[in-house]
Amino acid sequence: MSFTRHRRLSLGVALVAVLAVAAPAAAAEPDVTVVVDGLDNPRGIDIGANGRVVVAETGAGRVIQVKANGSTTTLAGGFPVEVTPEGASGVHNVSLNGSGNLFALTGEAEPGSDDGFWTLYRQPGGGKLQTFSDILAYQATDPDPTDVDDPPNPTQSNPYGLQTVGASKALVTDAGNNDLLLLSSKTGIVTVARFPTEMVATDHLPFPFPAPQVPAEAVPTTVAIGPDGAWYVGELKGFPFRPGSSNIWRIEPWARGATCDDDASDGCSRWATGFTAIVGMEFAPDGSLYVGEMVTTGLFSFFAGGQTTGALWHVDGGARTQLATGQLHLIGDVAVDKRGTVYVTTGSVTDDGAVVRIEP
């Protein structure tokens, strides 16, 4: 993800009864194990039905399988890489469908960059990668009505979150276009929902700012399928990157072109508030939700002060419990296996990232 290229990512210039910010619940410390380290910008992570752990190693331009003993195998390589001051852009996310086939998603790059960005790929049967969808071409016809970039950039696209649906469909959150897309091998791409720009206070900034509030774009980064069959999207929330300003939205699978707000009539409504810089979510077998925050004090603290401590939250009913407090840095994504073990990518914008296993 490029954090400083656009205004919402720059330093330049309350179920419908919303889960309000709840007091963190006390919990026993979990067992935290670094499975593998030394990874180059590890981002998306997914776990197949057979327990196979796959990771998008963005800076290395590849997707790897991570085994329990810490060894890795390259499943697909040759993805484009663009190095930025805030970490690499390239293969941002991965997902395994019910048949075990790999899907891989590449994000944005500078205009004129090599082919291969803004694309969803599929690798059927472990064979050669195939282009599944050209996301940039679609977004050129589907401008973002919530764009607040200066200068305007309503067709900006940064595909980031990925979740397969059945054998031949996938959900993608576009952090640049502020929408959720449904991609199908038969019917192409359709916009499922758009996420709103919201006014966010600036009093947390460590310098005088001319406006007490500014419009902040949603920047949706992750999508997960809930136990109720609904689609849940977490947002990072753009500049001024205020802690506690990130939402989780609930979208009905029948929604098309929905405008997300507190009215659920068109299929998208606010489900939870009070998070910070969400980059990963996954539901556990028991129906509870794990939410990964990249930097728990907000992205501004990362850019300006080098703060890197992330947070992993367990959301169960109305209770939120933080796990492995202080032990997870620059979280990239979250995955949960069928036994309820949680895997997190850390160091997601560094060349010394890791996959961490957490036994709650």
Secondary structure, 3 states (H helix, E strand, C coil): CCCCCCHHHCCCCCCCCCECCCCCCCCCCCEEEEEEEEECCEEEEEECCCCCEEEEEHHHCEEEEECCCCCEEEEEECCCCEEECCEEECEEEEEECCCCCEEEEECCCCCCCCCCCCEEEEEHHHCCCEEEEEHHHHHCCCCCCCCCCCCCCCCCCCEEEEEEECCCEEEEEECCCCEEEEEECCCEEEEEEECCCEEEECCCCCCCCCCCEEEECCCEEEEEECCCCCEEEEECCCCCCCCCCEEEEEECCCCCCEECECCHHHCEEEEEEEECCEEEEEECCCCCEEEEECCCCCHHHHHHHCCCECEEEEEECCEEEEECCCCCECCCEEEECCCCCEEEEECCCCCCEEEEEEEC
